Each structure stands twice: as structure tokens, then as C-alpha cells.
Amino acid sequence: MKPCVFIHTNHKQIVGATVAEYALKRNSPNADKFDVALIHTKDYDFMRAHEGQEFRRGGTTRTWRMEDLQSFTPLRFMPPKLMGYQGRAVVIDPDIFAAGDIYPLLTRDMQGKAIMCRTRGRGQAIKGAFASSVMLLDCAKLTHWDPEREFAELFEGKRDYLSWISLRMEDPETIGLFETYWNDFDKLTPETRLLHNTKRKTQPWKTGLPVDFIPAEKVRLLPGWGALMRLRRRLFGDYGLLGHYRPHPDPNQERFFFGLLRECLEKGIVTEAMLQHEMQHNHVRHDALQVVERTPTLEMKPLFA
């Protein structure tokens, strides 16, 4: 069985997921040695069955919406089941793009760990919070992962979404750390292997669109923030007063994405009709075709001289 890279996504991030799939193969000299597969929310009715129900997230209450920008996140735990609890897998978000070869990650020595990932930020490992947006998985060691059951437990009050996503419910002895360049948070350097446009409000393909995600409502240093954001939601709706997506502060990261997208268009992996459809539904910035036109391919102008 070949190892597989899974990209979990929903309809709002399908262009990003398609570009991510292309980048994985494009930037690996070992492309024939691993598979890539999309995990799409549309294929999992158990998620849709909880539409409109409340769940706990980090001590606050949220309402489950399939339309939320990140409704795909529970599918991070699906790869072991899809692999028949055998072999190796990597799972990544649809806003993560390979700048290097993924194969060394798929084949590295896991030193007996079930999961390898990075911490969410400085000091987070002490608190047991990990970034599950990129995980290397030994599927045979994760037979306790049952995403449908675990997802249902969110609405039964048996688990907190943030604890689940942050891997706080796993035995920390089964989790190993890999280098941060395998999940570089909005940082693109010659060492970056996987670029993660993790700051949602500056994702390069969203610039200028109205914000369509619900931000964190519990901020440790701002104790009144949660109450203010909950009031905003009650008065103005889920996305009211949240403004618009901003340009990414690093132009090179915008150029990287649109250079990959240009290649996808040239190869027919993404069609102009698909892009027009996504622009009409506010999933992709409305000037995307103009940005593609003025962006050189990555062969024409490499990211780093």
C-alpha cells in the first residue's frame, strides 16, 4: 500500500484544495511513490445531520454550520479509517501548499509515535495543544479514531471541539514533533516544505471578499472579548461587522499561490469556468483571473534566486 496525503476540504476551499493537490505532486521527485486524495465534507452525511446544533469550543458555545469556512476540520481524523488502519498517511488543510518534497515526511522514522505534528505556538506543547492541520499518521496505531462517533460526542457534551482539534485528548506519549518547516505558519523561506496560509483573513485567494468565518470568541488576554463577539453574532449574524479579507503581508506568498494556480489553469486542472463559478459564490477573489494573468509561472520566476 502506498502512503497517501489527504487534503480535507469543503466547497468553499475547493480551489485551494485543488491547487494544494497539484503542488504536492509538482514539487516531489517521488510523485509516483505516494497517492493524494481529497476528503470533502459533501461525502459525509453524519456532519450534515448536526446542522444547527450547538457544541462546545474552548469554553464557549458554537452552532454547527456546514457553510462555515472551516467545516472540514473534523475530517482531519478520517485518514486512518480510509486507509483501513494500515500504512502511513499525512493529512493537511486545503490552505497548505507544498514548496518541497513531501515524501521524506511520509517515510521518516516516527520513533514509535502514532502521530507527528508541530505545536500551535510558543509554549503550547506544555499545555498539550498541538497543530493538527498537518499530521503524519501511523494508521495502525490509531484504531481508536472513529470520526463519526467522535463528531457526535461534540453535540452530546462529551468532548470539546478545541480539545479534540488540538489533540489534547490523545496520550501525549504517542505524539512526536517534526520540524516547523513541515507546517510553516504564513512563513515562506527556502527551507519551507509546506506553506500554511493559516491566518484566514489574509489568505491570498480571498482578498477583498467579505469574511465568512467566525473568529475565536475566547482570548486569554482579553477577558471581555468573548461576550462582545457573542453579542455581535446575536445582533448582526454570524459574519456581521467582520469586514473583508485583507491582502497577505508577504507578496511572495500571493505569488506562490497564483503561480501554482496559473499552472493549474494551463494544464486544465482548474478551468476558467470553475474559477468563475467560485468567484460568483465569493469563494475566490473577484480579480483572480487578472492576478493570474500578471503572475509569472514559478519556472519563469522562481520564488528564491
C-alpha positions, 0 to 999 in steps of 0.5 A, spaced: 500 500 500 502 506 498 502 512 503 497 517 501 496 525 503 489 527 504 487 534 503 480 535 507 476 540 504 469 543 503 466 547 497 468 553 499 476 551 499 475 547 493 480 551 489 485 551 494 484 544 495 485 543 488 491 547 487 494 544 494 493 537 490 497 539 484 503 542 488 504 536 492 505 532 486 509 538 482 514 539 487 516 531 489 521 527 485 517 521 488 510 523 485 509 516 483 511 513 490 505 516 494 497 517 492 493 524 494 486 524 495 481 529 497 476 528 503 470 533 502 465 534 507 459 533 501 461 525 502 459 525 509 452 525 511 453 524 519 456 532 519 450 534 515 445 531 520 448 536 526 446 542 522 444 547 527 446 544 533 450 547 538 457 544 541 462 546 545 469 550 543 474 552 548 469 554 553 464 557 549 458 555 545 458 554 537 452 552 532 454 547 527 454 550 520 456 546 514 457 553 510 462 555 515 469 556 512 472 551 516 467 545 516 472 540 514 476 540 520 473 534 523 475 530 517 482 531 519 481 524 523 478 520 517 485 518 514 486 512 518 479 509 517 480 510 509 486 507 509 483 501 513 488 502 519 494 500 515 500 504 512 502 511 513 498 517 511 499 525 512 493 529 512 493 537 511 488 543 510 486 545 503 490 552 505 497 548 505 501 548 499 507 544 498 514 548 496 518 541 497 518 534 497 513 531 501 515 524 501 521 524 506 515 526 511 511 520 509 517 515 510 521 518 516 522 514 522 516 516 527 520 513 533 514 509 535 509 515 535 502 514 532 502 521 530 507 527 528 505 534 528 508 541 530 505 545 536 500 551 535 505 556 538 510 558 543 509 554 549 503 550 547 506 543 547 506 544 555 499 545 555 498 539 550 495 543 544 498 541 538 497 543 530 493 538 527 492 541 520 498 537 518 499 530 521 503 524 519 499 518 521 501 511 523 494 508 521 495 502 525 496 505 531 490 509 531 484 504 531 481 508 536 479 514 531 472 513 529 470 520 526 463 519 526 462 517 533 467 522 535 463 528 531 457 526 535 460 526 542 461 534 540 453 535 540 452 530 546 457 534 551 462 529 551 468 532 548 470 539 546 471 541 539 478 545 541 480 539 545 479 534 540 482 539 534 488 540 538 489 533 540 489 534 547 485 528 548 490 523 545 496 520 550 501 525 549 506 519 549 504 517 542 505 524 539 512 526 536 514 533 533 517 534 526 520 540 524 516 547 523 518 547 516 513 541 515 507 546 517 510 553 516 505 558 519 504 564 513 512 563 513 515 562 506 523 561 506 527 556 502 527 551 507 519 551 507 516 544 505 509 546 506 506 553 506 500 554 511 496 560 509 493 559 516 491 566 518 484 566 514 483 573 513 489 574 509 489 568 505 491 570 498 485 567 494 480 571 498 482 578 498 477 583 498 471 578 499 467 579 505 469 574 511 465 568 512 468 565 518 467 566 525 473 568 529 475 565 536 470 568 541 475 566 547 482 570 548 486 569 554 488 576 554 482 579 553 477 577 558 471 581 555 472 579 548 468 573 548 461 576 550 462 582 545 463 577 539 457 573 542 453 579 542 455 581 535 453 574 532 446 575 536 445 582 533 448 582 526 449 574 524 454 570 524 459 574 519 456 581 521 461 587 522 467 582 520 469 586 514 473 583 508 479 579 507 485 583 507 491 582 502 497 577 505 503 581 508 508 577 504 507 578 496 511 572 495 506 568 498 500 571 493 505 569 488 506 562 490 499 561 490 497 564 483 503 561 480 501 554 482 494 556 480 496 559 473 499 552 472 493 549 474 489 553 469 494 551 463 494 544 464 486 544 465 486 542 472 482 548 474 478 551 468 476 558 467 469 556 468 470 553 475 474 559 477 468 563 475 463 559 478 467 560 485 468 567 484 460 568 483 459 564 490 465 569 493 469 563 494 475 566 490 477 573 489 473 577 484 480 579 480 483 572 480 483 571 473 487 578 472 492 576 478 493 570 474 494 573 468 500 578 471 503 572 475 509 569 472 509 561 472 514 559 478 519 556 472 519 563 469 520 566 476 522 562 481 520 564 488 528 564 491 534 566 486 
